[in-house]
């Protein structure tokens, strides 16, 4: 393979690597933010579960106070019933006592339902807190891994850029300009392999003479369709030979 083509292929490899590293580095803060956001939402859910349980307990205490007040009223009406002078007044006292007793039964039914709700809320809170503890641990590990990955990527990026600068110095100015021009026009893809006799980027087949010249990788050729710089991968040649041998054996 000609040194010029080899250098261009290395430039392409390094540019692909640099773009990938830059994209990953740029995306890692967003990844960390997403992890923290998910964790925050789970923390808020636990707080909501705590609030629901606290409201349930507060409501039950209020119900118990209502029962105590109703019992006070019953005691008061019973005391009054001993002092009334007429049957009508006595029946009125009994009616008020029955009303308060009925109210107590209703409140007790409500408290029973709320106690059942409380048990459910307590189980939900315990499960939420346990899950949050596990998720917090996992989130911290993922955030630490992301930050470590970012540091590693930044180091790799520095090395890749330095290596690219070194390779660029070995490429003639006009050839490098061609490479950059094609890369700008083709979303960074300037050098591509020939596969099955066609450009692997645009899939247009090469003329037999061009393909034959490319197989030696000794001269620079561009795709007549898309303008990308072409090279022939020797591994394809091995694959073709293996396919021919397999065909002969069958």
DOLOBA-770505 format. One line per field, with one value per atom (N, C-alpha, C): x, y, z; atom name. Coordinates in steps of 0.2 Angstrom, whole numbers, m for minus. Atoms other than C-alpha are relative to their C-alpha. Example, Ala and Ser with C-alpha at 12.3 -4.5 7.8 and 13.67 -1.06 7.14 Angstrom:
2
east	4/62/4/m4/68/m4
north	m6/m22/6/m6/m5/5
up	0/39/0/m1/36/3
at	N/CA/C/N/CA/C
This chain:
250
east	4/0/4/m4/6/0/0/12/m6/5/0/m7/6/m15/m1/0/m10/m1/1/m9/m7/7/m26/m5/4/m33/0/m1/m26/m3/3/m32/m8/7/m49/m2/1/m48/0/m1/m42/m6/6/m56/m6/6/m69/0/m1/m62/m1/1/m61/m7/7/m79/m4/4/m85/2/m2/m75/m3/3/m81/m8/7/m99/m2/1/m98/2/m1/m90/m5/5/m103/m7/6/m117/0/m1/m110/m3/4/m116/m8/7/m133/m2/1/m132/0/0/m127/m6/6/m141/m7/6/m154/0/0/m148/m2/1/m149/m8/7/m166/m5/4/m173/0/m1/m166/m4/4/m174/m8/7/m191/m2/2/m190/1/0/m185/m6/6/m200/m6/5/m211/0/m1/m204/m3/2/m208/m8/8/m226/m3/2/m228/0/m1/m222/m6/5/m234/m7/7/m249/m1/0/m245/m1/1/m244/m7/7/m260/m5/4/m268/m1/m1/m262/m3/3/m267/m8/7/m285/m3/2/m286/0/0/m281/m6/6/m295/m6/6/m308/0/1/m303/m2/2/m305/m7/7/m322/m4/4/m327/0/0/m321/m5/5/m331/m7/6/m346/m2/1/m344/m1/1/m343/m7/6/m359/m5/4/m367/m1/0/m362/m4/4/m369/m7/8/m386/m2/3/m387/m1/1/m384/m6/6/m397/m7/6/m409/m3/2/m409/m4/3/m415/m6/6/m429/m6/6/m447/m5/5/m457/3/m2/m457/3/m2/m455/7/m7/m439/5/m4/m433/1/m1/m436/5/m4/m427/8/m6/m412/3/m1/m413/2/m2/m413/7/m6/m398/6/m5/m389/1/0/m394/4/m3/m388/8/m7/m371/3/m3/m369/0/0/m373/6/m6/m360/6/m6/m347/1/m1/m351/3/m2/m349/8/m7/m332/4/m4/m326/1/0/m330/5/m5/m320/7/m7/m305/2/m2/m305/2/m2/m305/7/m6/m291/6/m5/m281/2/m1/m282/4/m4/m276/7/m7/m262/5/m5/m255/2/m2/m255/5/m4/m247/7/m6/m234/4/m4/m229/2/m3/m228/6/m5/m217/6/m5/m206/4/m3/m204/3/m3/m201/7/m6/m188/6/m5/m179/2/m2/m180/4/m3/m174/8/m6/m159/4/m4/m154/1/m1/m157/5/m5/m147/7/m7/m132/2/m1/m134/1/0/m136/7/m6/m120/6/m5/m110/0/1/m117/3/m2/m113/8/m7/m95/3/m2/m93/0/1/m99/6/m5/m87/7/m6/m73/1/0/m77/1/m2/m77/7/m7/m60/5/m3/m54/0/2/m62/4/m4/m54/8/m7/m37/1/0/m40/0/1/m45/6/m7/m29/5/m5/m19/m2/2/m30/2/m1/m28/8/m8/m9/2/m2/m8/m2/2/m18/4/m5/m7/6/m6/8/m1/1/0/m1/1/m6/6/m7/12/3/m3/16/m4/4/3/1/m1/6/m6/5/m3/m6/5/m13/m4/4/m18/m4/4/m23/m6/6/m34/m6/5/m42/m4/4/m46/m5/4/m53/m6/6/m64/m5/4/m71/m4/3/m74/m5/5/m83/m6/5/m94/m4/3/m97/m1/2/m101/6/m6/m83/3/m2/m82/4/m4/m68/4/m4/m59/m4/4/m69/3/m2/m66/m4/4/m71/m2/2/m82/m4/3/m88/0/m1/m81/m4/4/m91/2/m1/m89/m5/4/m95/m4/4/m102/m6/6/m113/m2/2/m113/0/m1/m109/6/m5/m99/6/m5/m82/1/m2/m76/5/m5/m66/8/m7/m50/2/m1/m52/1/0/m55/6/m6/m40/6/m5/m29/0/1/m36/2/m2/m32/7/m7/m14/1/m1/m17/6/m7/m2/m2/1/m11/m7/6/m25/m5/6/m42/m6/6/m58/m6/7/m76/m2/2/m82/m7/6/m99/m1/1/m97/6/m6/m79/4/m4/m73/6/m7/m55/m1/1/m55/6/m6/m44/m3/2/m45/2/m2/m46/3/m3/m34/m5/4/m46/m6/5/m59/3/m3/m47/1/0/m45/m6/6/m63/m2/2/m65/3/m4/m51/m4/3/m60/m7/7/m77/2/m2/m68/2/m2/m60/m6/6/m77/m4/4/m86/4/m4/m72/m1/1/m74/m7/7/m93/m1
north	m6/0/6/m6/17/4/m4/28/5/m5/42/m3/3/31/m3/2/23/6/m6/40/3/m2/45/m4/4/30/1/m1/33/7/m6/51/m1/2/44/m4/4/32/4/m4/45/6/m5/58/m4/4/44/0/1/41/7/m7/60/2/m1/62/m4/5/47/2/m2/53/7/m7/71/m1/1/65/m3/3/54/4/m5/67/5/m5/79/m3/3/67/m3/3/61/5/m5/77/m1/2/73/m6/7/55/1/0/60/4/m4/73/m4/4/60/m5/5/48/4/m4/62/2/m2/67/m6/6/49/m1/1/48/5/m5/64/m1/2/58/m5/5/43/2/m3/53/4/m4/64/m5/5/48/m2/2/42/6/m6/60/0/0/59/m6/6/41/2/m2/48/5/m5/63/m3/4/51/m3/3/41/5/m5/56/3/m3/63/m5/6/46/0/0/46/7/m7/65/m1/1/60/m4/4/46/3/m4/57/5/m4/69/m4/5/55/m2/2/50/6/m6/68/1/m1/68/m5/5/52/2/m2/59/6/m6/75/m3/3/64/m4/3/54/5/m5/70/3/m2/75/m5/5/59/0/m1/61/6/m6/78/m1/1/73/m5/4/59/3/m4/71/4/m4/82/m4/4/68/m1/1/66/6/m6/84/2/m2/85/m1/1/87/m3/2/81/m6/5/65/2/m2/75/2/m2/83/m7/6/65/m3/3/58/4/m4/73/m2/1/69/m7/7/50/1/m1/56/2/m3/66/m5/5/52/m5/5/40/2/m3/52/0/0/54/m7/7/35/m3/1/33/3/m4/46/m4/3/37/m7/6/20/2/m2/29/2/m2/37/m6/6/20/m4/4/12/4/m3/26/m1/1/24/m7/7/5/0/m1/9/3/m3/21/m3/4/9/m5/4/m3/3/m4/11/1/m2/15/m6/6/m3/m1/0/m2/5/m6/15/m2/1/9/m5/4/m6/3/m4/5/4/m5/17/m4/4/3/m3/2/m4/6/m6/13/2/m2/17/m5/6/0/1/m1/3/6/m7/21/m1/1/15/m4/4/2/5/m4/15/5/m5/28/m3/3/16/m1/1/11/7/m6/29/3/m2/34/m4/4/20/2/m2/25/7/m7/43/0/1/38/m3/3/27/5/m5/41/5/m5/53/m3/3/41/m1/1/37/7/m7/56/1/m1/57/m4/5/42/3/m2/49/6/m6/66/m1/2/58/m3/3/47/6/m5/63/4/m3/72/m4/5/57/0/1/55/7/m7/74/1/m1/73/m5/4/58/2/m3/66/5/m5/81/m3/3/70/m3/3/60/6/m5/76/3/m3/83/m4/4/68/0/0/71/7/m6/83/5/m5/100/m1/1/97/m6/6/80/0/m1/85/4/m5/99/m4/4/86/m5/4/75/4/m4/89/2/m2/95/m6/5/78/m2/2/75/5/m5/92/m1/1/87/m7/7/69/m2/1/71/m3/3/67/m6/7/51/2/m2/55/m7/6/38/m7/6/22/m6/6/4/m2/3/m5/m7/7/m20/m3/3/m32/4/m4/m20/6/m6/m6/5/m5/10/m2/2/5/6/m5/22/2/m2/26/m6/7/7/0/0/12/m4/4/m1/3/m3/3/m3/3/1/m5/6/m15/3/m3/m5/4/m3/6/m5/5/m9/m3/4/m18/5/m5/m2/0/m1/m1/m6/6/m19/0/m1/m14/5/m6/1/4/m3/9/7/m6/24/3/m3/36/1/m1/35/2/m2/43/m3/3/36/5/m4/43/3/m2/45/5/m4/52/4/m4/58/m2/2/49/m4/3/42/m7/7/23/m4/5/9/m7/7/m10/m3/3/m20/m7/6/m35/m6/6/m45/m2/2/m44/m5/4/m52/m7/6/m66/m4/3/m68/m3/2/m69/m7/6/m82/m6/5/m92/m3/1/m91/m4/4/m97/m7/7/m112/m4/3/m116/m2/1/m115/m6/5/m126/m7/6/m139/m3/3/m141/m2
up	0/0/0/0/m4/6/m6/10/1/0/5/2/m2/5/7/m7/21/5/m4/29/0/1/22/4/m3/29/8/m7/46/2/m2/46/0/0/42/7/m6/57/6/m6/69/0/0/63/2/m3/66/7/m7/83/4/m3/87/0/0/82/5/m5/92/7/m6/107/2/m1/106/1/m1/104/7/m6/119/6/m5/130/1/0/125/3/m2/129/7/m7/146/5/m5/156/0/1/149/3/m3/154/8/m7/172/2/m1/172/0/0/167/6/m6/181/6/m6/194/0/1/187/2/m1/188/8/m7/206/4/m4/211/m1/1/204/5/m5/215/7/m7/230/1/m1/227/1/m1/226/7/m7/243/4/m4/250/0/1/243/4/m4/251/7/m8/268/1/m1/266/0/1/261/7/m6/277/6/m5/288/0/1/281/3/m3/285/7/m8/303/3/m3/305/0/0/299/5/m6/311/6/m6/325/1/0/320/1/m1/319/7/m7/337/4/m4/343/m1/1/335/4/m5/344/7/m7/360/1/m1/357/0/0/353/7/m7/369/5/m5/379/m1/1/371/3/m3/376/7/m8/394/2/m2/394/m1/1/386/6/m5/399/7/m6/413/0/1/406/0/0/404/7/m7/423/3/m3/425/m4/4/412/4/m4/418/m4/4/403/m4/5/392/m6/6/377/0/m1/383/1/m1/389/m7/7/371/m4/4/364/2/m3/375/m3/3/369/m7/7/351/m1/1/353/2/m2/362/m6/6/348/m6/6/335/1/m1/343/0/1/345/m7/7/327/m4/2/323/1/m2/333/m4/4/324/m7/7/307/0/0/312/2/m1/319/m6/7/302/m4/4/294/2/m3/306/m2/2/302/m7/7/283/0/0/286/3/m3/297/m5/6/282/m5/5/271/2/m3/283/m1/0/283/m7/7/264/m2/1/264/3/m3/276/m4/5/265/m6/6/250/2/m2/259/2/m1/265/m6/6/248/m4/3/241/2/m3/253/m1/2/250/m7/7/231/m1/1/233/2/m2/243/m5/5/230/m7/6/216/1/m2/225/m1/1/226/m7/7/208/m4/4/202/2/m2/212/m4/3/204/m8/7/186/m1/1/189/0/m1/195/m6/6/180/m6/5/168/1/m1/176/m2/1/175/m8/7/157/m4/3/153/0/m1/160/m5/4/150/m7/7/134/m1/1/136/m1/1/138/m7/6/123/m6/5/113/m1/1/117/m4/4/111/m7/7/95/m3/4/91/m1/1/94/m6/5/83/m7/6/70/m3/2/70/m3/3/67/m7/6/53/m5/4/45/m3/2/44/m5/5/33/m6/6/20/m3/4/6/1/m1/7/m5/5/m9/1/m2/m4/6/m6/13/m1/2/5/m3/3/m5/5/m6/10/4/m4/20/m4/4/5/m1/0/3/6/m6/21/2/m2/23/m4/5/8/2/m1/14/8/m7/33/3/m3/38/m3/3/27/m7/6/15/m3/3/13/2/m1/11/m4/3/6/m6/5/m10/2/m2/m7/m6/5/m20/m7/6/m34/0/0/m28/6/m6/m17/6/m5/0/3/m2/3/m4/4/m12/m4/3/m19/m7/8/m37/m2/2/m45/m4/4/m52/m6/7/m70/1/m1/m71/0/0/m75/6/m7/m60/6/m5/m49/0/1/m56/3/m3/m52/7/m7/m35/4/m4/m30/3/m2/m28/5/m5/m17/m1/1/m25/m3/2/m32/2/m3/m26/m6/5/m35/4/m3/m31/m3/3/m33/m5/6/m50/2/m1/m42/6/m6/m24/1/m1/m25/6/m6/m10/m2/1/m9/1/0/m12/2/m1/m6/0/1/m8/6/m6/8/m2/1/7/3/m3/18/m4/5/5/m5/5/m7/3/m3/6/0/0/7/m7/7/m12/m2/2/m13/4/m4/1/m4/3/m8/m7/7/m25/2/m1/m16/2/m2/m8/m6/6/m25/m4/4/m33/4/m4/m19/m1/1/m21/m7
at	N/CA/C/N/CA/C/N/CA/C/N/CA/C/N/CA/C/N/CA/C/N/CA/C/N/CA/C/N/CA/C/N/CA/C/N/CA/C/N/CA/C/N/CA/C/N/CA/C/N/CA/C/N/CA/C/N/CA/C/N/CA/C/N/CA/C/N/CA/C/N/CA/C/N/CA/C/N/CA/C/N/CA/C/N/CA/C/N/CA/C/N/CA/C/N/CA/C/N/CA/C/N/CA/C/N/CA/C/N/CA/C/N/CA/C/N/CA/C/N/CA/C/N/CA/C/N/CA/C/N/CA/C/N/CA/C/N/CA/C/N/CA/C/N/CA/C/N/CA/C/N/CA/C/N/CA/C/N/CA/C/N/CA/C/N/CA/C/N/CA/C/N/CA/C/N/CA/C/N/CA/C/N/CA/C/N/CA/C/N/CA/C/N/CA/C/N/CA/C/N/CA/C/N/CA/C/N/CA/C/N/CA/C/N/CA/C/N/CA/C/N/CA/C/N/CA/C/N/CA/C/N/CA/C/N/CA/C/N/CA/C/N/CA/C/N/CA/C/N/CA/C/N/CA/C/N/CA/C/N/CA/C/N/CA/C/N/CA/C/N/CA/C/N/CA/C/N/CA/C/N/CA/C/N/CA/C/N/CA/C/N/CA/C/N/CA/C/N/CA/C/N/CA/C/N/CA/C/N/CA/C/N/CA/C/N/CA/C/N/CA/C/N/CA/C/N/CA/C/N/CA/C/N/CA/C/N/CA/C/N/CA/C/N/CA/C/N/CA/C/N/CA/C/N/CA/C/N/CA/C/N/CA/C/N/CA/C/N/CA/C/N/CA/C/N/CA/C/N/CA/C/N/CA/C/N/CA/C/N/CA/C/N/CA/C/N/CA/C/N/CA/C/N/CA/C/N/CA/C/N/CA/C/N/CA/C/N/CA/C/N/CA/C/N/CA/C/N/CA/C/N/CA/C/N/CA/C/N/CA/C/N/CA/C/N/CA/C/N/CA/C/N/CA/C/N/CA/C/N/CA/C/N/CA/C/N/CA/C/N/CA/C/N/CA/C/N/CA/C/N/CA/C/N/CA/C/N/CA/C/N/CA/C/N/CA/C/N/CA/C/N/CA/C/N/CA/C/N/CA/C/N/CA/C/N/CA/C/N/CA/C/N/CA/C/N/CA/C/N/CA/C/N/CA/C/N/CA/C/N/CA/C/N/CA/C/N/CA/C/N/CA/C/N/CA/C/N/CA/C/N/CA/C/N/CA/C/N/CA/C/N/CA/C/N/CA/C/N/CA/C/N/CA/C/N/CA/C/N/CA/C/N/CA/C/N/CA/C/N/CA/C/N/CA/C/N/CA/C/N/CA/C/N/CA/C/N/CA/C/N/CA/C/N/CA/C/N/CA/C/N/CA/C/N/CA/C/N/CA/C/N/CA/C/N/CA/C/N/CA/C/N/CA/C/N/CA/C/N/CA/C/N/CA/C/N/CA/C/N/CA/C/N/CA/C/N/CA/C/N/CA/C/N/CA/C/N/CA/C/N/CA/C/N/CA/C/N/CA/C/N/CA/C/N/CA/C/N/CA/C/N/CA/C/N/CA/C/N/CA/C/N/CA/C/N/CA/C/N/CA/C/N/CA/C/N/CA/C/N/CA/C/N/CA/C/N/CA/C/N/CA/C/N/CA/C/N/CA/C/N/CA/C/N/CA/C/N/CA/C/N/CA/C/N/CA/C/N/CA/C/N/CA/C/N/CA/C/N/CA/C/N/CA/C/N/CA/C/N/CA/C/N/CA/C/N/CA/C/N/CA/C/N/CA/C/N/CA/C/N/CA/C/N/CA/C/N/CA/C/N/CA/C/N/CA/C/N/CA/C/N/CA/C/N/CA/C/N/CA/C/N/CA/C/N/CA/C/N/CA/C/N/CA/C/N/CA/C/N/CA/C/N/CA/C
